């Protein structure tokens, strides 16, 4: 007890992949971490309060990982209704950027879903503490639980089947959901 500490949150991929990760820090002693700036990471001090750096990481993940789950949820619903191809065609026409995002990202999600369940639950709890609805990210945690139940969840980021399509991933998720009308 009595030691100094800082709050930190990392955003970005490892430097080996060509990205420079950002290391957000906060707290009264956060400036000490800026000595690491430019040494493979970018260090950004965001305030003097403990929790601010974690907060920026949470809000960032709420968008990135939360958006992924919204995409999985709507595609899974379309699959359950037999509308996958019609919806894909509409996205091709009117939402090309979103379609590209889904086609390039969703098939990789099951490999990390186990890690992101708790993260979504933590975001949900934080949002609730702030008076912001927690329900979206509670749902996001449920989507990651669903993806973690697919056969693809045994993959690692290094062993992901690069040939698997978003549509195969969604079909596997949809197949795990019992039709509510048959209950």
Secondary structure, DSSP 8 states (H G I E B T S, - for coil): ------EEEEES--GGGT--EEEEEESTTGGGGGGGBTTTEEEEE--SSTTHHHHHHHHHHHHHHHHHHHHHHHHHHHHHTT-HHHHHHHHHHH-HHHHHHHHHHHHHHTTTHHHHHHHHHHHHHHHHHTTS--HHHHHHHHHHHHHHTSGGGG--TTT--TT--HHHHHHHHHHTS--GGG-
